Amino acid sequence: MFAQDKASEMACVAHIRRKFVDIHASQGSSVAGEAIQRIAKHYEIEKEVRGKSPSQRFC
């Protein structure tokens, strides 16, 4: 399935975020904390543009 010229492996941002939350909670990692904050900003943008046309979403 992941052979050359086949599908690429993808990951859901929610699953990635959960890993950062786990690391931040267990280790207090500032890098993980920063990643959580940056993902939150993406979520805010997605919420603002949800339901808008592509031309309205384009910045």
PyMOL Python script that loads the backbone (N, CA, C, O; Angstrom):
from pymol import cmd

cmd.read_pdbstr("""\
ATOM      1  N   MET A   1       0.796  -1.194   0.000  1.00  0.00           N
ATOM      2  CA  MET A   1       0.000   0.000   0.000  1.00  0.00           C
ATOM      3  C   MET A   1       0.843   1.264   0.000  1.00  0.00           C
ATOM      4  O   MET A   1       0.465   2.255  -0.625  1.00  0.00           O
ATOM      5  N   PHE A   2       1.972   1.249   0.685  1.00  0.00           N
ATOM      6  CA  PHE A   2       2.829   2.426   0.751  1.00  0.00           C
ATOM      7  C   PHE A   2       4.055   2.306  -0.147  1.00  0.00           C
ATOM      8  O   PHE A   2       5.062   2.979   0.075  1.00  0.00           O
ATOM      9  N   ALA A   3       3.970   1.460  -1.149  1.00  0.00           N
ATOM     10  CA  ALA A   3       5.089   1.290  -2.071  1.00  0.00           C
ATOM     11  C   ALA A   3       5.302   2.561  -2.884  1.00  0.00           C
ATOM     12  O   ALA A   3       4.455   3.454  -2.894  1.00  0.00           O
ATOM     13  N   GLN A   4       6.409   2.629  -3.543  1.00  0.00           N
ATOM     14  CA  GLN A   4       6.709   3.796  -4.376  1.00  0.00           C
ATOM     15  C   GLN A   4       5.579   4.016  -5.381  1.00  0.00           C
ATOM     16  O   GLN A   4       5.057   3.057  -5.950  1.00  0.00           O
ATOM     17  N   ASP A   5       5.202   5.270  -5.598  1.00  0.00           N
ATOM     18  CA  ASP A   5       4.126   5.664  -6.511  1.00  0.00           C
ATOM     19  C   ASP A   5       2.766   5.150  -6.065  1.00  0.00           C
ATOM     20  O   ASP A   5       1.855   5.026  -6.884  1.00  0.00           O
ATOM     21  N   LYS A   6       2.617   4.854  -4.798  1.00  0.00           N
ATOM     22  CA  LYS A   6       1.344   4.431  -4.221  1.00  0.00           C
ATOM     23  C   LYS A   6       0.900   5.485  -3.219  1.00  0.00           C
ATOM     24  O   LYS A   6       1.418   6.602  -3.227  1.00  0.00           O
ATOM     25  N   ALA A   7      -0.034   5.152  -2.374  1.00  0.00           N
ATOM     26  CA  ALA A   7      -0.562   6.093  -1.381  1.00  0.00           C
ATOM     27  C   ALA A   7       0.524   6.521  -0.402  1.00  0.00           C
ATOM     28  O   ALA A   7       1.444   5.762  -0.096  1.00  0.00           O
ATOM     29  N   SER A   8       0.398   7.738   0.076  1.00  0.00           N
ATOM     30  CA  SER A   8       1.291   8.256   1.114  1.00  0.00           C
ATOM     31  C   SER A   8       0.592   8.119   2.461  1.00  0.00           C
ATOM     32  O   SER A   8      -0.631   8.226   2.556  1.00  0.00           O
ATOM     33  N   GLU A   9       1.377   7.885   3.482  1.00  0.00           N
ATOM     34  CA  GLU A   9       0.795   7.789   4.809  1.00  0.00           C
ATOM     35  C   GLU A   9       0.412   9.187   5.289  1.00  0.00           C
ATOM     36  O   GLU A   9       1.183  10.135   5.141  1.00  0.00           O
ATOM     37  N   MET A  10      -0.771   9.306   5.858  1.00  0.00           N
ATOM     38  CA  MET A  10      -1.282  10.588   6.346  1.00  0.00           C
ATOM     39  C   MET A  10      -1.655  10.416   7.816  1.00  0.00           C
ATOM     40  O   MET A  10      -1.909   9.304   8.277  1.00  0.00           O
ATOM     41  N   ALA A  11      -1.683  11.508   8.530  1.00  0.00           N
ATOM     42  CA  ALA A  11      -2.089  11.472   9.934  1.00  0.00           C
ATOM     43  C   ALA A  11      -3.076  12.597  10.204  1.00  0.00           C
ATOM     44  O   ALA A  11      -2.958  13.683   9.636  1.00  0.00           O
ATOM     45  N   CYS A  12      -4.025  12.343  11.047  1.00  0.00           N
ATOM     46  CA  CYS A  12      -5.024  13.318  11.457  1.00  0.00           C
ATOM     47  C   CYS A  12      -4.381  14.271  12.462  1.00  0.00           C
ATOM     48  O   CYS A  12      -3.662  13.828  13.358  1.00  0.00           O
ATOM     49  N   VAL A  13      -4.632  15.569  12.324  1.00  0.00           N
ATOM     50  CA  VAL A  13      -4.045  16.546  13.236  1.00  0.00           C
ATOM     51  C   VAL A  13      -4.500  16.292  14.671  1.00  0.00           C
ATOM     52  O   VAL A  13      -3.727  16.495  15.606  1.00  0.00           O
ATOM     53  N   ALA A  14      -5.726  15.859  14.853  1.00  0.00           N
ATOM     54  CA  ALA A  14      -6.210  15.567  16.207  1.00  0.00           C
ATOM     55  C   ALA A  14      -5.369  14.476  16.867  1.00  0.00           C
ATOM     56  O   ALA A  14      -5.079  14.555  18.060  1.00  0.00           O
ATOM     57  N   HIS A  15      -4.980  13.468  16.106  1.00  0.00           N
ATOM     58  CA  HIS A  15      -4.143  12.405  16.661  1.00  0.00           C
ATOM     59  C   HIS A  15      -2.732  12.911  16.948  1.00  0.00           C
ATOM     60  O   HIS A  15      -2.129  12.536  17.954  1.00  0.00           O
ATOM     61  N   ILE A  16      -2.213  13.747  16.082  1.00  0.00           N
ATOM     62  CA  ILE A  16      -0.886  14.330  16.314  1.00  0.00           C
ATOM     63  C   ILE A  16      -0.923  15.210  17.562  1.00  0.00           C
ATOM     64  O   ILE A  16      -0.030  15.149  18.406  1.00  0.00           O
ATOM     65  N   ARG A  17      -1.987  16.040  17.665  1.00  0.00           N
ATOM     66  CA  ARG A  17      -2.131  16.929  18.816  1.00  0.00           C
ATOM     67  C   ARG A  17      -2.179  16.132  20.118  1.00  0.00           C
ATOM     68  O   ARG A  17      -1.574  16.521  21.117  1.00  0.00           O
ATOM     69  N   ARG A  18      -2.895  15.027  20.097  1.00  0.00           N
ATOM     70  CA  ARG A  18      -3.012  14.196  21.300  1.00  0.00           C
ATOM     71  C   ARG A  18      -1.636  13.724  21.772  1.00  0.00           C
ATOM     72  O   ARG A  18      -1.374  13.686  22.974  1.00  0.00           O
ATOM     73  N   LYS A  19      -0.760  13.365  20.838  1.00  0.00           N
ATOM     74  CA  LYS A  19       0.594  12.934  21.216  1.00  0.00           C
ATOM     75  C   LYS A  19       1.355  14.073  21.879  1.00  0.00           C
ATOM     76  O   LYS A  19       2.056  13.865  22.869  1.00  0.00           O
ATOM     77  N   PHE A  20       1.213  15.298  21.323  1.00  0.00           N
ATOM     78  CA  PHE A  20       1.868  16.449  21.942  1.00  0.00           C
ATOM     79  C   PHE A  20       1.308  16.716  23.334  1.00  0.00           C
ATOM     80  O   PHE A  20       2.065  17.045  24.248  1.00  0.00           O
ATOM     81  N   VAL A  21       0.007  16.582  23.510  1.00  0.00           N
ATOM     82  CA  VAL A  21      -0.621  16.780  24.826  1.00  0.00           C
ATOM     83  C   VAL A  21      -0.060  15.761  25.820  1.00  0.00           C
ATOM     84  O   VAL A  21       0.265  16.106  26.956  1.00  0.00           O
ATOM     85  N   ASP A  22       0.051  14.507  25.383  1.00  0.00           N
ATOM     86  CA  ASP A  22       0.601  13.465  26.262  1.00  0.00           C
ATOM     87  C   ASP A  22       2.035  13.787  26.680  1.00  0.00           C
ATOM     88  O   ASP A  22       2.391  13.659  27.852  1.00  0.00           O
ATOM     89  N   ILE A  23       2.846  14.201  25.722  1.00  0.00           N
ATOM     90  CA  ILE A  23       4.252  14.523  26.006  1.00  0.00           C
ATOM     91  C   ILE A  23       4.339  15.733  26.933  1.00  0.00           C
ATOM     92  O   ILE A  23       5.122  15.748  27.883  1.00  0.00           O
ATOM     93  N   HIS A  24       3.523  16.745  26.643  1.00  0.00           N
ATOM     94  CA  HIS A  24       3.544  17.949  27.474  1.00  0.00           C
ATOM     95  C   HIS A  24       3.112  17.630  28.906  1.00  0.00           C
ATOM     96  O   HIS A  24       3.710  18.128  29.860  1.00  0.00           O
ATOM     97  N   ALA A  25       2.085  16.808  29.056  1.00  0.00           N
ATOM     98  CA  ALA A  25       1.588  16.449  30.384  1.00  0.00           C
ATOM     99  C   ALA A  25       2.605  15.620  31.158  1.00  0.00           C
ATOM    100  O   ALA A  25       2.767  15.813  32.363  1.00  0.00           O
ATOM    101  N   SER A  26       3.283  14.711  30.492  1.00  0.00           N
ATOM    102  CA  SER A  26       4.194  13.814  31.199  1.00  0.00           C
ATOM    103  C   SER A  26       5.592  14.399  31.405  1.00  0.00           C
ATOM    104  O   SER A  26       6.266  14.084  32.386  1.00  0.00           O
ATOM    105  N   GLN A  27       6.026  15.262  30.462  1.00  0.00           N
ATOM    106  CA  GLN A  27       7.400  15.759  30.523  1.00  0.00           C
ATOM    107  C   GLN A  27       7.506  17.274  30.676  1.00  0.00           C
ATOM    108  O   GLN A  27       8.580  17.799  30.970  1.00  0.00           O
ATOM    109  N   GLY A  28       6.385  17.979  30.477  1.00  0.00           N
ATOM    110  CA  GLY A  28       6.433  19.440  30.552  1.00  0.00           C
ATOM    111  C   GLY A  28       7.218  20.067  29.411  1.00  0.00           C
ATOM    112  O   GLY A  28       7.750  21.169  29.548  1.00  0.00           O
ATOM    113  N   SER A  29       7.292  19.375  28.298  1.00  0.00           N
ATOM    114  CA  SER A  29       8.079  19.828  27.154  1.00  0.00           C
ATOM    115  C   SER A  29       7.560  21.159  26.606  1.00  0.00           C
ATOM    116  O   SER A  29       6.387  21.284  26.255  1.00  0.00           O
ATOM    117  N   SER A  30       8.457  22.155  26.540  1.00  0.00           N
ATOM    118  CA  SER A  30       8.070  23.448  25.986  1.00  0.00           C
ATOM    119  C   SER A  30       7.816  23.354  24.481  1.00  0.00           C
ATOM    120  O   SER A  30       6.990  24.091  23.942  1.00  0.00           O
ATOM    121  N   VAL A  31       8.518  22.457  23.809  1.00  0.00           N
ATOM    122  CA  VAL A  31       8.301  22.255  22.375  1.00  0.00           C
ATOM    123  C   VAL A  31       6.903  21.696  22.136  1.00  0.00           C
ATOM    124  O   VAL A  31       6.199  22.147  21.231  1.00  0.00           O
ATOM    125  N   ALA A  32       6.502  20.727  22.934  1.00  0.00           N
ATOM    126  CA  ALA A  32       5.159  20.163  22.815  1.00  0.00           C
ATOM    127  C   ALA A  32       4.108  21.226  23.136  1.00  0.00           C
ATOM    128  O   ALA A  32       3.068  21.282  22.479  1.00  0.00           O
ATOM    129  N   GLY A  33       4.365  22.061  24.126  1.00  0.00           N
ATOM    130  CA  GLY A  33       3.450  23.135  24.467  1.00  0.00           C
ATOM    131  C   GLY A  33       3.282  24.118  23.321  1.00  0.00           C
ATOM    132  O   GLY A  33       2.170  24.557  23.027  1.00  0.00           O
ATOM    133  N   GLU A  34       4.379  24.458  22.683  1.00  0.00           N
ATOM    134  CA  GLU A  34       4.333  25.351  21.517  1.00  0.00           C
ATOM    135  C   GLU A  34       3.553  24.712  20.381  1.00  0.00           C
ATOM    136  O   GLU A  34       2.765  25.388  19.720  1.00  0.00           O
ATOM    137  N   ALA A  35       3.756  23.430  20.144  1.00  0.00           N
ATOM    138  CA  ALA A  35       3.025  22.728  19.090  1.00  0.00           C
ATOM    139  C   ALA A  35       1.522  22.759  19.362  1.00  0.00           C
ATOM    140  O   ALA A  35       0.729  22.969  18.444  1.00  0.00           O
ATOM    141  N   ILE A  36       1.130  22.553  20.606  1.00  0.00           N
ATOM    142  CA  ILE A  36      -0.293  22.586  20.984  1.00  0.00           C
ATOM    143  C   ILE A  36      -0.873  23.970  20.698  1.00  0.00           C
ATOM    144  O   ILE A  36      -1.976  24.082  20.163  1.00  0.00           O
ATOM    145  N   GLN A  37      -0.135  25.020  21.051  1.00  0.00           N
ATOM    146  CA  GLN A  37      -0.600  26.387  20.805  1.00  0.00           C
ATOM    147  C   GLN A  37      -0.742  26.665  19.310  1.00  0.00           C
ATOM    148  O   GLN A  37      -1.712  27.294  18.888  1.00  0.00           O
ATOM    149  N   ARG A  38       0.201  26.208  18.520  1.00  0.00           N
ATOM    150  CA  ARG A  38       0.139  26.440  17.070  1.00  0.00           C
ATOM    151  C   ARG A  38      -1.026  25.683  16.440  1.00  0.00           C
ATOM    152  O   ARG A  38      -1.701  26.208  15.554  1.00  0.00           O
ATOM    153  N   ILE A  39      -1.261  24.467  16.885  1.00  0.00           N
ATOM    154  CA  ILE A  39      -2.398  23.690  16.370  1.00  0.00           C
ATOM    155  C   ILE A  39      -3.699  24.378  16.748  1.00  0.00           C
ATOM    156  O   ILE A  39      -4.637  24.406  15.952  1.00  0.00           O
ATOM    157  N   ALA A  40      -3.769  24.938  17.961  1.00  0.00           N
ATOM    158  CA  ALA A  40      -4.971  25.659  18.404  1.00  0.00           C
ATOM    159  C   ALA A  40      -5.252  26.849  17.486  1.00  0.00           C
ATOM    160  O   ALA A  40      -6.410  27.131  17.178  1.00  0.00           O
ATOM    161  N   LYS A  41      -4.212  27.543  17.050  1.00  0.00           N
ATOM    162  CA  LYS A  41      -4.395  28.668  16.125  1.00  0.00           C
ATOM    163  C   LYS A  41      -4.987  28.191  14.798  1.00  0.00           C
ATOM    164  O   LYS A  41      -5.844  28.857  14.217  1.00  0.00           O
ATOM    165  N   HIS A  42      -4.525  27.041  14.330  1.00  0.00           N
ATOM    166  CA  HIS A  42      -5.085  26.471  13.097  1.00  0.00           C
ATOM    167  C   HIS A  42      -6.566  26.140  13.286  1.00  0.00           C
ATOM    168  O   HIS A  42      -7.384  26.389  12.401  1.00  0.00           O
ATOM    169  N   TYR A  43      -6.896  25.582  14.434  1.00  0.00           N
ATOM    170  CA  TYR A  43      -8.298  25.263  14.727  1.00  0.00           C
ATOM    171  C   TYR A  43      -9.154  26.531  14.737  1.00  0.00           C
ATOM    172  O   TYR A  43     -10.283  26.516  14.246  1.00  0.00           O
ATOM    173  N   GLU A  44      -8.625  27.636  15.294  1.00  0.00           N
ATOM    174  CA  GLU A  44      -9.351  28.901  15.312  1.00  0.00           C
ATOM    175  C   GLU A  44      -9.624  29.397  13.891  1.00  0.00           C
ATOM    176  O   GLU A  44     -10.728  29.849  13.586  1.00  0.00           O
ATOM    177  N   ILE A  45      -8.624  29.310  13.037  1.00  0.00           N
ATOM    178  CA  ILE A  45      -8.779  29.747  11.643  1.00  0.00           C
ATOM    179  C   ILE A  45      -9.812  28.879  10.938  1.00  0.00           C
ATOM    180  O   ILE A  45     -10.667  29.390  10.215  1.00  0.00           O
ATOM    181  N   GLU A  46      -9.737  27.575  11.145  1.00  0.00           N
ATOM    182  CA  GLU A  46     -10.710  26.677  10.522  1.00  0.00           C
ATOM    183  C   GLU A  46     -12.130  27.015  10.964  1.00  0.00           C
ATOM    184  O   GLU A  46     -13.059  26.967  10.158  1.00  0.00           O
ATOM    185  N   LYS A  47     -12.302  27.357  12.234  1.00  0.00           N
ATOM    186  CA  LYS A  47     -13.623  27.703  12.750  1.00  0.00           C
ATOM    187  C   LYS A  47     -14.142  28.979  12.084  1.00  0.00           C
ATOM    188  O   LYS A  47     -15.322  29.065  11.745  1.00  0.00           O
ATOM    189  N   GLU A  48     -13.266  29.971  11.894  1.00  0.00           N
ATOM    190  CA  GLU A  48     -13.651  31.238  11.273  1.00  0.00           C
ATOM    191  C   GLU A  48     -14.089  31.075   9.818  1.00  0.00           C
ATOM    192  O   GLU A  48     -15.022  31.743   9.372  1.00  0.00           O
ATOM    193  N   VAL A  49     -13.426  30.196   9.085  1.00  0.00           N
ATOM    194  CA  VAL A  49     -13.695  30.086   7.649  1.00  0.00           C
ATOM    195  C   VAL A  49     -14.676  28.971   7.293  1.00  0.00           C
ATOM    196  O   VAL A  49     -15.066  28.833   6.134  1.00  0.00           O
ATOM    197  N   ARG A  50     -15.068  28.187   8.274  1.00  0.00           N
ATOM    198  CA  ARG A  50     -15.985  27.082   8.022  1.00  0.00           C
ATOM    199  C   ARG A  50     -17.268  27.597   7.353  1.00  0.00           C
ATOM    200  O   ARG A  50     -17.895  28.538   7.841  1.00  0.00           O
ATOM    201  N   GLY A  51     -17.645  26.975   6.243  1.00  0.00           N
ATOM    202  CA  GLY A  51     -18.865  27.325   5.546  1.00  0.00           C
ATOM    203  C   GLY A  51     -18.714  28.454   4.538  1.00  0.00           C
ATOM    204  O   GLY A  51     -19.662  28.762   3.816  1.00  0.00           O
ATOM    205  N   LYS A  52     -17.551  29.072   4.475  1.00  0.00           N
ATOM    206  CA  LYS A  52     -17.320  30.164   3.529  1.00  0.00           C
ATOM    207  C   LYS A  52     -16.846  29.597   2.196  1.00  0.00           C
ATOM    208  O   LYS A  52     -16.315  28.488   2.131  1.00  0.00           O
ATOM    209  N   SER A  53     -17.041  30.362   1.151  1.00  0.00           N
ATOM    210  CA  SER A  53     -16.611  29.931  -0.186  1.00  0.00           C
ATOM    211  C   SER A  53     -15.086  29.966  -0.260  1.00  0.00           C
ATOM    212  O   SER A  53     -14.440  30.622   0.558  1.00  0.00           O
ATOM    213  N   PRO A  54     -14.508  29.264  -1.236  1.00  0.00           N
ATOM    214  CA  PRO A  54     -13.054  29.273  -1.379  1.00  0.00           C
ATOM    215  C   PRO A  54     -12.484  30.684  -1.532  1.00  0.00           C
ATOM    216  O   PRO A  54     -11.422  30.978  -0.982  1.00  0.00           O
ATOM    217  N   SER A  55     -13.164  31.550  -2.263  1.00  0.00           N
ATOM    218  CA  SER A  55     -12.648  32.915  -2.424  1.00  0.00           C
ATOM    219  C   SER A  55     -12.687  33.692  -1.109  1.00  0.00           C
ATOM    220  O   SER A  55     -11.825  34.540  -0.875  1.00  0.00           O
ATOM    221  N   GLN A  56     -13.661  33.423  -0.253  1.00  0.00           N
ATOM    222  CA  GLN A  56     -13.724  34.064   1.055  1.00  0.00           C
ATOM    223  C   GLN A  56     -12.690  33.509   2.017  1.00  0.00           C
ATOM    224  O   GLN A  56     -12.236  34.218   2.915  1.00  0.00           O
ATOM    225  N   ARG A  57     -12.312  32.251   1.842  1.00  0.00           N
ATOM    226  CA  ARG A  57     -11.318  31.611   2.727  1.00  0.00           C
ATOM    227  C   ARG A  57      -9.907  32.002   2.358  1.00  0.00           C
ATOM    228  O   ARG A  57      -9.013  31.955   3.203  1.00  0.00           O
ATOM    229  N   PHE A  58      -9.687  32.388   1.112  1.00  0.00           N
ATOM    230  CA  PHE A  58      -8.340  32.684   0.633  1.00  0.00           C
ATOM    231  C   PHE A  58      -7.809  33.969   1.279  1.00  0.00           C
ATOM    232  O   PHE A  58      -8.488  34.996   1.280  1.00  0.00           O
ATOM    233  N   CYS A  59      -6.609  33.906   1.819  1.00  0.00           N
ATOM    234  CA  CYS A  59      -6.002  35.093   2.450  1.00  0.00           C
ATOM    235  C   CYS A  59      -4.939  35.645   1.541  1.00  0.00           C
ATOM    236  O   CYS A  59      -4.299  36.643   1.874  1.00  0.00           O
TER     237      CYS A  59
END
""", "prot")
cmd.dss("prot")
cmd.show_as("cartoon", "prot")
cmd.util.cbc("prot")
cmd.orient("prot")
